[in-house]
């Protein structure tokens, strides 16, 4: 049986939840895991163990069941286990899951097999059939995550904020993954032509037309998502435990959208054409939604998020992710996204930890939480699947 093909049928007890949830997970040659299998109820999942035990690797495997490069943004080769392999040599790594969704189930597999002359390529299978790309996963799986590396998201580079926003956009607009892929491919090809030639005007016109079409759609989807999130966040203003944030997305493409869509597309295409010489000299594309930025403001303190403390920034991020989950659940007949919280509890006080756990349970989301101390999750133990992790070995505790 291929490592990307459907898993054997599970017991009925693992399929009792109708919300979006991983009910079985299998890893092969993935990072620190030679092999691992988990059976899950669909409830929240707690992974407790020391640093370096393999907890984040599990979350990363789950994140690769959605479009993109996962929560670390790593290269495909970085996921391959360095220790002796436990599968055929052509299988570099594989992640397979059975998911419950809309009352049904899906088998999702992704991984990398060795190709000729080092042409390794990621594969994605849905219910045993090859998918065109990982963008197809957006139609089935909605997912959001927070990691310790994101604690100062609002103080670091704009690229991280764009990735964070685009992850949230995917939940509302699955086509965002495909249009982003089209835009990036056209942008790379345009940059190659400007750098190496030939600078065929007709060829460049075609690429810039594709960039303008996809770029305006990307910007419009981001703006729509920010509007949705601001509406959901305003409902949280009196929630108490986590602060309310107000979001804004800014950039040249968003500014063009102040007019109608067709004029914005033409204006962006014209801007790209005018920027050819400059872009060739600087070796970067100066126009487009890849230059946009997400800003957040602490509503109660009337302070930009980048000026808040690290703890306040983290609380704002939690508030944004929870608002996103509630809004998705409202739009999808009560089905929230899967949420991944890596080392989320250690730097929250007891009041905020309790509030977070209660909201997760009320939301009904399968939320994966990691931590070094199982005691931090005491209020969640009776309502979650609990595992301890030691040297990439998992032991169920309930």
C-alpha positions in Angstrom: 0.0 0.0 0.0 1.3 3.4 -0.9 2.2 5.7 2.0 -0.1 8.3 0.5 -3.1 6.0 0.1 -6.1 5.6 2.4 -5.5 4.1 5.8 -7.5 1.1 7.0 -10.9 1.7 8.5 -11.0 2.9 12.1 -13.2 2.0 14.9 -16.5 3.9 15.0 -15.4 5.6 18.2 -12.9 7.7 16.2 -15.5 9.1 13.9 -18.1 10.4 16.3 -17.3 14.1 15.8 -18.8 15.9 12.8 -16.6 19.0 12.9 -13.4 19.3 11.0 -10.9 17.1 12.8 -8.0 14.7 12.3 -9.2 11.3 13.5 -6.1 9.3 12.5 -2.6 10.5 11.7 0.4 8.5 10.4 3.9 9.8 9.9 6.7 8.1 8.0 10.3 9.3 8.0 9.1 12.7 9.0 11.7 14.8 10.9 12.3 13.0 14.2 9.7 10.3 13.6 10.6 7.0 11.8 7.0 6.0 12.2 4.1 7.3 14.3 0.4 6.6 14.4 -2.3 8.4 16.4 -6.0 7.7 16.7 -8.1 10.6 17.9 -11.6 11.4 19.0 -11.9 14.8 17.3 -11.7 16.6 20.7 -8.8 19.0 21.5 -5.4 17.3 21.6 -2.7 18.0 24.2 0.9 17.0 23.5 3.1 17.3 26.7 6.8 16.6 26.9 10.3 18.2 27.3 11.8 20.5 24.7 13.1 18.6 21.7 10.8 15.6 22.3 9.1 16.0 18.9 5.9 17.9 19.8 6.3 20.7 17.2 7.2 18.2 14.6 3.8 16.7 15.0 2.1 20.1 14.6 4.2 20.7 11.5 3.1 17.4 10.0 -0.5 18.4 10.5 0.1 21.9 9.1 1.3 20.3 5.8 -2.2 18.9 5.3 -3.2 22.4 4.3 -1.8 24.5 1.4 1.7 25.9 1.6 4.9 25.0 3.3 3.6 24.4 6.9 4.0 26.3 10.1 7.8 26.6 9.8 7.8 27.4 6.1 10.6 24.9 5.7 12.0 23.4 2.4 10.6 20.0 1.5 14.0 18.4 2.1 14.1 19.6 5.7 11.3 17.3 6.7 13.2 14.1 5.8 14.3 12.1 8.8 18.1 12.2 9.1 18.4 8.9 11.0 18.1 5.5 9.3 15.0 5.2 7.1 12.0 3.0 7.9 10.4 2.9 4.5 11.4 2.1 0.9 14.3 4.3 -0.2 12.2 6.3 -2.7 9.9 7.6 0.1 11.7 10.6 1.6 8.8 11.4 4.0 5.0 11.0 4.1 2.2 12.3 6.2 -1.3 10.7 6.0 -4.5 11.6 7.9 -8.1 10.6 8.0 -10.3 13.7 8.6 -13.9 14.0 9.6 -15.5 16.9 7.8 -19.2 17.9 7.2 -20.3 14.6 8.7 -18.2 12.6 6.2 -14.5 11.6 6.1 -11.6 12.2 3.8 -8.2 10.5 3.4 -5.4 13.1 2.8 -1.8 12.2 2.1 1.2 14.3 1.3 4.9 13.6 1.0 7.9 13.5 -1.1 9.3 10.6 -3.2 12.7 10.6 -4.8 12.7 11.4 -8.5 15.2 11.0 -11.2 18.3 13.1 -10.9 17.2 14.7 -7.7 13.8 15.9 -9.0 12.1 15.4 -5.7 8.6 16.7 -5.7 5.8 17.0 -3.2 2.8 14.8 -3.9 -0.8 15.3 -2.5 -3.5 12.6 -2.6 -7.1 13.1 -1.8 -9.1 9.9 -1.1 -6.4 8.0 -2.9 -6.4 10.1 -6.1 -3.5 12.5 -7.0 -4.3 16.2 -6.5 -3.0 18.8 -8.9 -1.2 20.7 -6.1 -1.4 21.4 -2.3 -3.7 24.3 -3.2 -6.5 21.7 -3.7 -6.3 21.0 0.1 -7.9 24.5 0.8 -11.3 23.1 -0.5 -11.4 20.6 2.4 -9.2 21.9 5.3 -9.3 25.2 7.1 -6.4 25.6 9.5 -4.7 28.4 11.6 -1.7 28.3 13.9 0.4 30.2 16.3 4.0 29.4 17.2 6.5 31.0 19.6 8.3 32.4 16.5 5.2 34.5 15.8 5.1 36.2 19.3 6.5 39.4 17.8 4.8 39.1 14.4 3.8 42.7 14.5 7.3 43.9 15.2 9.1 41.8 12.6 9.1 41.8 8.8 6.0 42.4 6.7 6.4 39.0 5.0 5.5 37.1 8.2 2.3 39.2 8.6 1.3 38.6 5.0 1.7 34.8 5.5 -0.3 35.0 8.7 -3.1 36.9 6.9 -3.1 34.7 3.8 -3.5 31.6 6.1 -6.7 33.3 7.5 -7.9 34.3 4.0 -7.8 30.6 2.9 -10.5 29.7 5.4 -12.9 32.1 3.8 -11.7 31.9 0.2 -10.1 28.5 -0.8 -9.3 29.9 -4.3 -6.8 32.2 -2.7 -4.2 29.4 -2.8 -4.4 28.9 -6.5 -4.4 32.6 -7.4 -1.4 33.1 -5.1 0.4 30.3 -6.9 -0.4 31.8 -10.3 0.9 35.2 -9.1 4.1 33.8 -7.7 4.9 31.8 -10.8 4.3 34.7 -13.1 6.4 37.0 -10.9 9.3 34.6 -10.8 9.2 34.2 -14.6 9.1 37.9 -15.2 12.0 38.4 -12.8 14.0 35.8 -14.7 13.3 37.4 -18.0 14.3 40.8 -16.8 17.5 39.4 -15.3 18.6 37.0 -18.0 16.5 37.9 -21.1 15.2 37.9 -23.7 13.1 40.9 -22.7 10.4 40.1 -25.2 7.7 42.8 -24.7 4.9 40.5 -25.7 6.1 37.8 -23.3 6.4 40.4 -20.5 3.0 41.8 -21.3 1.4 38.4 -20.8 3.2 37.8 -17.5 2.3 41.2 -16.2 -1.3 40.7 -17.3 -1.4 37.5 -15.2 0.2 39.2 -12.3 -2.3 42.1 -12.4 -5.3 39.7 -12.6 -4.2 37.5 -9.8 -2.7 40.3 -7.8 -5.9 42.3 -7.7 -7.8 39.2 -6.7 -5.3 38.5 -3.9 -5.6 42.1 -2.6 -9.5 42.0 -2.8 -9.6 38.7 -0.9 -7.3 40.1 1.8 -9.4 43.2 2.2 -12.6 41.2 2.4 -11.0 38.9 5.1 -9.8 41.9 7.2 -13.3 43.4 7.0 -14.8 40.1 8.2 -12.3 39.7 11.0 -12.8 43.3 12.2 -16.5 42.6 12.5 -15.8 39.4 14.5 -13.2 41.1 16.6 -15.6 43.9 17.5 -17.8 41.3 19.0 -14.9 40.2 21.3 -14.4 43.7 22.7 -16.1 42.8 25.9 -14.9 39.2 26.1 -12.5 40.1 28.9 -9.5 37.7 28.8 -8.0 38.7 25.4 -7.8 42.2 24.0 -9.7 43.3 20.9 -7.6 44.1 17.8 -8.5 46.1 14.7 -6.8 45.2 11.5 -5.8 47.0 8.3 -4.1 45.9 5.1 -2.1 48.5 3.2 -0.3 48.5 -0.1 -0.3 49.9 -3.7 -2.6 47.2 -4.9 -5.1 47.8 -2.2 -5.0 51.5 -3.0 -5.8 50.8 -6.6 -8.9 48.8 -5.5 -10.4 52.1 -4.3 -11.6 52.3 -7.9 -13.4 49.4 -9.7 -11.7 46.1 -10.3 -11.1 46.4 -14.0 -9.4 49.8 -13.7 -7.3 48.4 -10.8 -6.1 45.5 -13.0 -5.1 47.8 -15.8 -3.4 50.3 -13.5 -1.4 47.5 -11.9 -0.4 46.1 -15.3 0.7 49.6 -16.4 2.7 50.0 -13.2 4.5 46.7 -13.8 5.4 47.7 -17.3 6.8 51.1 -16.1 8.8 49.3 -13.4 10.7 46.9 -15.8 14.0 48.8 -15.9 14.0 49.5 -12.2 13.0 45.9 -11.3 15.8 44.6 -13.6 18.4 46.8 -11.8 17.2 46.0 -8.3 16.4 42.3 -9.0 13.1 42.6 -7.1 9.5 43.2 -8.1 8.5 46.6 -6.8 4.8 46.5 -7.5 2.1 44.1 -6.3 0.4 42.5 -3.3 3.7 40.8 -2.2 4.7 44.2 -0.9 1.5 44.8 1.2 1.5 44.8 5.0 -0.9 43.9 7.7 -1.3 46.3 10.7 -3.1 45.7 14.0 -4.1 48.1 16.7 -4.9 47.3 20.4 -8.4 48.8 20.5 -8.6 49.4 24.3 -5.2 51.0 24.6 -5.4 52.7 21.2 -1.9 51.6 20.5 -0.3 50.0 17.4 0.4 46.3 18.1 4.1 46.8 17.2 4.4 49.1 20.2 2.8 46.7 22.6 4.7 44.3 24.8 5.5 40.8 23.6 2.8 39.4 26.0 0.2 41.8 24.6 1.1 41.0 21.0 0.7 37.3 21.8 -2.7 38.0 23.4 -3.8 40.0 20.3 -2.7 37.2 18.0 -4.8 34.7 20.1 -7.7 37.0 19.9 -7.4 37.3 16.1 -7.2 33.5 15.6 -10.2 32.8 17.9 -12.2 35.5 16.1 -11.3 33.9 12.8 -12.4 30.5 14.1 -15.7 31.8 15.4 -16.4 33.6 12.1 -15.6 30.5 10.1 -17.8 28.4 12.3 -20.6 30.9 11.8 -20.3 30.7 8.0 -19.8 26.9 7.9 -22.8 25.6 9.9 -20.8 25.5 13.1 -17.6 23.9 11.7 -14.5 25.8 13.0 -11.0 25.3 11.5 -8.3 23.1 13.0 -6.1 25.2 15.3 -2.5 24.5 16.2 -1.1 26.3 19.3 2.5 25.5 19.9 3.8 26.2 23.4 0.8 28.5 23.9 0.1 28.0 27.6 3.5 28.6 29.2 3.4 32.4 28.9 -0.3 32.9 29.7 -1.4 33.6 33.3 -3.9 31.2 34.9 -6.9 33.5 34.0 -6.0 33.6 30.3 -5.2 29.9 30.2 -8.5 29.0 31.7 -10.3 31.4 29.4 -8.5 30.0 26.3 -9.4 26.4 27.2 -13.0 27.2 27.9 -13.3 29.1 24.5 -11.7 26.2 22.7 -14.2 23.7 24.1 -17.1 26.1 23.5 -16.0 26.6 19.9 -15.8 22.8 19.3 -12.5 23.1 17.3 -10.0 20.4 17.3 -7.2 22.4 18.7 -3.7 20.9 19.1 -1.8 22.3 22.0 1.8 21.6 23.1 3.6 22.3 26.3 6.4 21.0 28.5 4.3 20.7 31.6 1.1 18.6 31.6 -0.1 20.4 34.7 -0.6 23.6 32.6 -3.5 21.8 30.9 -5.2 20.5 34.1 -8.5 22.3 33.2 -8.5 20.6 29.8 -7.5 17.1 30.6 -11.0 15.6 31.0 -12.1 17.1 27.7 -9.1 16.4 25.4 -7.0 13.6 24.0 -3.8 13.6 26.1 -0.4 12.3 24.9 3.0 12.6 26.5 5.9 12.8 24.0 9.4 11.6 24.8 12.1 11.1 22.2 9.5 11.1 19.5 7.5 8.3 21.2 3.9 9.1 22.0 2.0 7.6 25.0 -1.8 8.1 25.4 -2.7 9.2 28.9 -6.5 8.9 28.7 
